[in-house]
Amino acid sequence: MDYEVMMNGNVRIGEYAPEFEANSTFGNISLKDFKGKWLVLFSHPGDFTPVCTTEMIAFSNAYPYFQERNTNLLGLSVDSNPSHLAWVYDIYNRAGVEVPFPIIADRNGSIARKYGMISNSIDNTATVRNVYIIDDKGIIRAILIYPMETGRFIPEIIRIIDALQFHDKNNLSTAANWMVGNPGIRPVPKTYKELTERVNDLQKNDNGMSWYLSFQNDVKKIEDNK
């Protein structure tokens, strides 16, 4: 089986995220509940597991930073809702951290399979560490996949959201290691006239390497969406 198809199912970047309805630690929930907001939907292999517990604590501690970006968090595993509730309560008792976002109880794995979190061709229902960044229009903008033994780096997920929102606001791409405050990469010229204009601009402002790689410092800041 093709690896990309196995891991991502029919879900692709640029497509609308598949709709779902499910039970969660916050009650019944659906994708429609997040309309107008960005969403980070992430799966974990199981409750009361060590790596997942560190991730839940890390996501919870970073929750205010996601909220500043008009972004909600939503966890998912195939464990039951009582198991989720017992787990988050144990995290609170032992670490003093309250999980401020819902966790879906996907008992039959229907959502996990719909999103490609588990393979349709295997019996093991343990989900890998998938991350789907869904924008405020319901479109999947990024997909990250981590192996079960490797915890996610939360600052990178936040950085990707910043980069995507920066692009939407300025129509600029972002370079390797881009961070908020760095310039954006201008679109590549599509005509010879645009090319020569870009070359003249580079000679005047020294703001790039070549006509196909130039930067723009005058950008709109990402709005505070709190």
C-alpha positions as CSV (number, residue, x, y, z in Angstrom):
1,M,0.0,0.0,0.0
2,D,1.2,3.5,-0.8
3,Y,2.6,5.0,2.4
4,E,0.9,8.4,2.0
5,V,-2.4,6.8,1.4
6,M,-2.0,4.5,4.3
7,M,-1.1,7.3,6.7
8,N,-3.4,10.0,5.4
9,G,-6.3,8.2,3.9
10,N,-8.1,10.4,1.5
11,V,-7.4,13.5,3.5
12,R,-5.2,16.0,1.7
13,I,-3.9,19.5,2.4
14,G,-6.1,22.1,0.7
15,E,-9.3,20.0,1.1
16,Y,-12.1,20.5,3.5
17,A,-11.7,18.6,6.7
18,P,-14.1,15.7,7.0
19,E,-17.1,16.5,9.1
20,F,-17.7,14.4,12.3
21,E,-19.9,14.2,15.4
22,A,-18.6,12.5,18.5
23,N,-18.7,12.3,22.3
24,S,-15.9,14.0,24.2
25,T,-14.8,15.1,27.7
26,F,-16.7,18.3,27.0
27,G,-19.9,16.6,25.8
28,N,-21.1,16.1,22.2
29,I,-19.0,17.9,19.7
30,S,-18.7,18.3,15.9
31,L,-16.4,20.0,13.5
32,K,-19.1,22.6,12.9
33,D,-18.6,23.8,16.5
34,F,-15.3,25.3,15.4
35,K,-16.6,27.3,12.4
36,G,-14.7,30.6,12.1
37,K,-11.8,29.4,14.2
38,W,-8.6,27.6,13.5
39,L,-8.4,24.1,14.9
40,V,-5.5,21.7,15.8
41,L,-7.0,18.2,15.8
42,F,-4.5,15.7,17.2
43,S,-4.6,12.0,18.0
44,H,-2.8,10.0,20.6
45,P,-2.2,6.2,20.9
46,G,-3.9,5.8,24.3
47,D,-4.8,7.2,27.7
48,F,-2.5,6.7,30.7
49,T,0.6,6.4,28.4
50,P,3.8,8.2,29.2
51,V,4.5,10.2,26.1
52,C,0.9,11.1,25.6
53,T,0.7,12.4,29.2
54,T,3.6,14.7,28.6
55,E,1.9,16.0,25.4
56,M,-1.4,16.7,27.2
57,I,0.5,18.7,29.8
58,A,2.5,20.6,27.1
59,F,-0.6,21.3,25.0
60,S,-2.5,22.5,28.1
61,N,0.3,24.8,29.2
62,A,0.5,26.3,25.7
63,Y,-3.3,26.6,25.4
64,P,-3.3,30.4,25.9
65,Y,-0.9,30.8,23.0
66,F,-3.2,28.9,20.7
67,Q,-6.2,31.0,21.9
68,E,-4.2,34.2,21.0
69,R,-4.1,32.8,17.4
70,N,-7.9,32.2,17.3
71,T,-7.0,28.5,17.5
72,N,-8.7,25.7,19.4
73,L,-7.3,22.3,20.4
74,L,-9.1,19.0,20.1
75,G,-7.6,15.6,21.1
76,L,-8.7,12.2,20.0
77,S,-8.1,8.5,20.7
78,V,-10.0,5.3,20.5
79,D,-10.3,5.0,24.3
80,S,-13.7,5.6,26.1
81,N,-14.9,8.8,27.5
82,P,-14.7,7.5,31.1
83,S,-11.1,6.6,30.4
84,H,-10.4,10.1,29.1
85,L,-12.1,11.7,32.1
86,A,-10.1,9.5,34.5
87,W,-6.9,10.3,32.7
88,V,-7.3,14.1,32.7
89,Y,-8.4,14.0,36.3
90,D,-5.2,12.0,37.1
91,I,-3.1,14.6,35.3
92,Y,-4.7,17.3,37.4
93,N,-4.1,15.4,40.6
94,R,-0.5,14.5,39.9
95,A,0.7,17.5,37.8
96,G,-1.8,20.2,38.9
97,V,-2.6,20.9,35.2
98,E,-6.2,21.0,34.0
99,V,-6.7,20.0,30.4
100,P,-8.7,23.0,28.9
101,F,-9.8,21.4,25.7
102,P,-12.0,18.4,24.8
103,I,-10.8,14.9,24.0
104,I,-12.9,12.8,21.6
105,A,-13.8,9.3,22.5
106,D,-13.6,7.6,19.0
107,R,-14.5,4.1,20.2
108,N,-15.1,2.5,16.8
109,G,-12.2,4.4,15.2
110,S,-14.5,5.9,12.5
111,I,-13.1,9.4,12.8
112,A,-9.5,8.1,13.1
113,R,-10.0,6.1,9.9
114,K,-11.7,8.9,8.1
115,Y,-8.7,11.2,8.8
116,G,-6.1,8.4,8.2
117,M,-4.9,8.2,11.8
118,I,-4.9,4.4,11.5
119,S,-4.7,2.3,8.5
120,N,-7.8,0.8,7.0
121,S,-5.9,-2.4,6.2
122,I,-4.8,-3.3,9.7
123,D,-6.5,-4.5,12.8
124,N,-4.5,-2.4,15.3
125,T,-6.6,0.6,16.3
126,A,-3.8,2.5,18.1
127,T,-3.6,5.9,16.4
128,V,-0.2,7.4,15.6
129,R,0.5,11.0,16.6
130,N,-1.2,12.8,13.8
131,V,-1.7,16.6,13.8
132,Y,-4.2,18.3,11.5
133,I,-4.1,22.1,11.3
134,I,-7.5,23.3,10.0
135,D,-8.1,26.9,9.2
136,D,-11.2,29.1,10.0
137,K,-12.8,28.0,6.7
138,G,-12.6,24.3,7.5
139,I,-9.7,23.6,5.1
140,I,-6.8,21.4,6.1
141,R,-3.7,23.5,5.9
142,A,-1.0,21.1,7.4
143,I,-0.6,17.5,8.4
144,L,2.1,16.3,10.7
145,I,2.7,12.6,11.6
146,Y,4.9,11.5,14.5
147,P,5.7,7.9,15.5
148,M,4.3,6.6,18.7
149,E,7.6,6.8,20.5
150,T,8.3,10.5,19.7
151,G,6.5,13.3,21.4
152,R,5.4,16.4,19.5
153,F,7.2,19.7,19.7
154,I,4.4,22.2,20.5
155,P,6.3,25.4,19.6
156,E,6.7,24.1,16.0
157,I,2.9,23.6,15.7
158,I,2.4,27.2,16.9
159,R,5.1,28.4,14.4
160,I,3.2,26.6,11.5
161,I,0.0,28.4,12.5
162,D,1.8,31.7,12.6
163,A,3.3,31.1,9.2
164,L,0.0,30.1,7.6
165,Q,-1.8,33.1,9.1
166,F,1.1,35.3,8.0
167,H,0.7,33.9,4.4
168,D,-3.1,34.5,4.4
169,K,-2.6,38.1,5.5
170,N,0.3,39.0,3.2
171,N,0.3,36.5,0.3
172,L,3.9,35.8,1.2
173,S,5.7,32.5,1.8
174,T,8.0,31.9,4.7
175,A,11.6,30.8,4.6
176,A,13.3,27.9,6.5
177,N,13.4,28.6,10.2
178,W,11.0,31.5,9.8
179,M,9.7,33.1,12.9
180,V,7.3,36.0,13.6
181,G,9.1,39.3,12.8
182,N,11.1,37.8,9.9
183,P,10.4,39.0,6.3
184,G,8.3,37.1,3.9
185,I,9.3,35.6,0.6
186,R,7.6,37.3,-2.4
187,P,5.8,35.3,-5.1
188,V,8.0,34.3,-8.0
189,P,7.5,36.6,-11.1
190,K,5.2,35.1,-13.7
191,T,6.2,37.2,-16.7
192,Y,9.4,38.6,-18.1
193,K,8.3,42.1,-17.3
194,E,7.8,41.2,-13.7
195,L,11.2,39.5,-13.7
196,T,13.0,42.6,-14.9
197,E,11.1,44.7,-12.4
198,R,12.1,42.4,-9.6
199,V,15.8,42.5,-10.7
200,N,15.7,46.3,-10.6
201,D,14.1,46.2,-7.2
202,L,16.8,43.8,-5.9
203,Q,19.6,46.1,-7.2
204,K,18.0,49.1,-5.6
205,N,17.0,47.6,-2.2
206,D,19.3,44.6,-1.8
207,N,16.4,42.5,-0.5
208,G,17.1,39.1,-1.9
209,M,19.4,36.6,-3.6
210,S,17.9,36.6,-7.1
211,W,14.8,37.4,-9.1
212,Y,13.2,34.1,-7.9
213,L,14.2,34.6,-4.2
214,S,13.5,38.0,-2.7
215,F,12.1,39.2,0.6
216,Q,9.5,41.8,1.7
217,N,9.9,43.5,5.1
218,D,6.9,45.7,4.8
219,V,4.2,43.3,6.0
220,K,0.9,43.3,7.8
221,K,1.2,41.9,11.3
222,I,-0.9,38.9,12.3
223,E,-4.0,40.2,14.0
224,D,-4.5,39.5,17.7
225,N,-7.6,37.3,17.6
226,K,-8.2,37.1,21.3
